[in-house]
């Protein structure tokens, strides 16, 4: 008779660890727009270096975890390439927008993929959103209108910056959709590493096409952008969404615009008016509502690690 193999018992982390992780993740992610502003390269070139420096680290971590990303990608290279293009377009658009609007607005509109992605779920399921989800989308539209109106009062350039950040949200939602296919058969770190690597060349090509300065004179902002946003911020977020409910993740997302607004105020004297605050509150409420668990909801949740890398 064979003895049963002893089972390895894994102890779940203390309840405060995932909460601390998601808070720290959002703080680190909120510093990204600052380093994009401080970089002495063009905005798309900054996105290129952000990805080019991070991709080898992510792939190395995936290999260290025993995931073997290249082997796992068989039959998925086309989808991964498209995801890389979507991610490159997302980051390029967002970085251009960051240079043209306030840090707070860039963060709020950059997170609009959270609201756009469920719309795709409704279309696929051929179902109307629930009242909660419909209310969230309405609040987001109203809040976005207030922020755009406020930007128009400040400068037409700010409106252009807002629109680039909003475009980034749409492109990031496209990235979510493509990565849902990849994540159905591939481990998260492998999927993230390969899609990140696939966006390197498109970002470099776009930066050169736009005639941007690519080689930095000062590497510090780009290294901090890579480490804080792409490695620590994204890494902690991937860990946290595997241990927390979507609602908690949604609430924690509200940290990003607050931190970005504080940085913009201290560093660039970007003061918020009443319409800015009202618009931000409406979008914040929408971000929370769209993540509220609903047994009748048919749209996939972008905070679900099973569907998003």
Residue pairs with C-beta under 8 A, 6 or more apart in sequence:
12 243
13 243
17 243
18 239
18 240
18 243
18 244
19 240
19 244
19 248
21 236
21 237
21 239
21 240
21 243
22 236
22 237
22 240
22 241
22 244
22 248
22 249
22 252
23 252
23 255
24 232
24 236
25 232
25 233
25 234
25 235
25 236
25 237
25 240
25 252
26 233
26 237
26 252
26 253
26 255
26 256
26 259
27 255
27 259
28 228
28 229
28 232
28 233
28 236
29 228
29 229
29 233
29 234
29 237
29 256
30 107
30 255
30 256
30 257
30 258
30 259
30 260
30 263
31 224
31 228
31 229
31 259
31 263
32 225
32 228
32 229
32 233
33 98
33 103
33 106
33 107
33 260
33 263
34 103
34 260
34 263
34 267
35 46
35 221
35 222
35 224
35 225
35 228
35 229
36 43
36 46
36 47
36 95
36 98
36 99
36 221
36 225
37 98
37 99
37 103
37 267
37 268
38 221
39 45
39 46
39 49
39 216
39 221
39 222
39 225
40 213
40 216
40 217
40 218
40 221
41 49
41 207
41 212
41 213
41 214
41 215
41 216
41 222
42 207
42 210
42 212
42 213
42 214
43 92
43 95
43 96
43 98
43 99
43 212
44 92
44 95
44 96
44 203
44 206
44 207
44 210
44 212
45 207
45 212
45 213
45 214
45 216
46 95
46 221
46 222
46 225
47 88
47 91
47 92
47 94
47 95
47 203
47 207
48 200
48 203
48 204
48 207
48 214
49 216
49 222
49 225
49 226
50 91
50 222
50 225
50 226
50 229
50 230
51 87
51 88
51 91
51 196
51 199
51 200
51 203
51 230
52 200
52 203
52 204
53 222
53 223
53 226
53 230
54 196
54 226
54 230
54 231
55 193
55 196
55 197
55 200
57 231
58 189
58 192
58 193
58 196
58 197
58 231
59 69
59 193
59 194
59 197
61 189
61 193
62 68
62 69
62 187
62 189
62 190
62 192
62 193
63 69
65 187
65 189
67 186
67 187
67 189
67 190
68 190
69 186
69 189
69 190
69 191
69 193
69 194
70 194
72 185
72 186
72 187
72 190
73 80
73 186
73 190
73 194
76 181
76 182
76 185
76 186
79 178
79 181
79 182
80 182
80 191
80 194
80 195
80 198
81 198
82 178
83 175
83 178
83 179
83 182
83 195
83 198
84 194
84 195
84 196
84 197
84 198
84 199
84 200
84 202
85 198
85 199
85 202
86 171
86 172
86 174
86 175
86 178
87 171
87 172
87 175
87 195
87 196
87 198
87 199
88 199
88 200
88 202
88 203
88 206
89 171
89 202
90 168
90 171
90 172
90 174
90 175
91 168
91 199
91 203
92 203
92 206
92 207
93 164
93 165
93 167
93 168
93 171
94 106
94 110
94 164
94 165
94 168
96 161
96 164
97 106
97 109
97 110
97 161
97 162
97 163
97 164
97 165
97 166
97 167
97 168
98 106
98 161
98 165
99 161
100 157
100 158
100 160
100 161
100 162
100 164
101 109
101 151
101 157
101 158
101 160
101 161
101 162
101 164
101 165
102 151
102 158
102 261
102 264
102 270
102 272
102 276
103 260
103 261
103 263
103 264
103 268
103 270
104 257
104 260
104 261
104 264
104 270
104 272
104 276
104 280
105 147
105 151
105 158
105 161
105 162
105 165
105 276
106 161
106 165
106 260
107 256
107 257
107 260
108 143
108 147
108 165
108 257
108 279
108 280
108 283
109 144
109 147
109 162
109 165
109 166
109 168
109 169
110 165
110 168
110 169
110 172
111 169
111 253
111 256
111 257
111 287
112 140
112 144
112 165
112 166
112 169
112 170
113 169
113 170
113 172
113 173
113 175
113 176
113 302
114 250
114 253
114 287
114 290
114 291
114 302
114 303
115 136
115 137
115 140
115 169
115 286
115 287
115 290
116 169
116 170
116 173
117 173
117 176
117 177
117 299
117 300
117 302
118 129
118 133
118 290
118 297
118 299
118 300
118 301
118 302
119 137
119 299
120 173
120 176
120 177
120 299
120 300
121 298
121 299
121 300
122 128
122 129
122 298
122 299
125 298
125 299
127 298
128 134
129 137
129 297
129 299
130 294
130 296
130 297
132 289
132 292
132 294
133 289
133 290
133 294
133 297
133 299
135 289
136 285
136 286
136 287
136 288
136 289
136 290
137 286
137 290
139 282
139 283
139 285
139 286
139 289
140 282
140 283
140 286
140 287
140 290
142 279
142 282
143 278
143 279
143 280
143 281
143 282
143 283
143 284
143 285
143 286
144 166
144 279
144 283
145 279
146 275
146 276
146 278
146 279
146 282
147 162
147 275
147 276
147 279
147 280
147 283
148 159
148 162
149 275
150 273
150 275
150 276
150 279
151 158
151 159
151 161
151 162
152 158
152 159
173 302
175 195
176 302
176 307
176 308
179 191
179 195
179 307
179 308
179 309
180 300
180 307
180 308
182 191
182 194
182 195
182 309
183 191
183 305
183 306
183 307
183 308
183 309
186 194
188 238
188 305
188 309
189 238
191 309
192 234
192 238
192 309
195 309
196 230
204 214
207 214
208 214
216 222
238 305
240 249
240 252
241 249
241 303
241 304
241 305
242 305
244 252
245 293
246 291
246 292
246 293
246 301
246 303
246 304
247 288
247 291
247 292
247 293
249 291
249 303
250 287
250 288
250 290
250 291
250 292
250 303
251 288
253 287
254 284
254 287
254 288
257 280
257 283
257 284
261 270
261 272
261 280
264 270
265 271
265 272
272 280
291 301
291 303
300 307
301 307
302 308
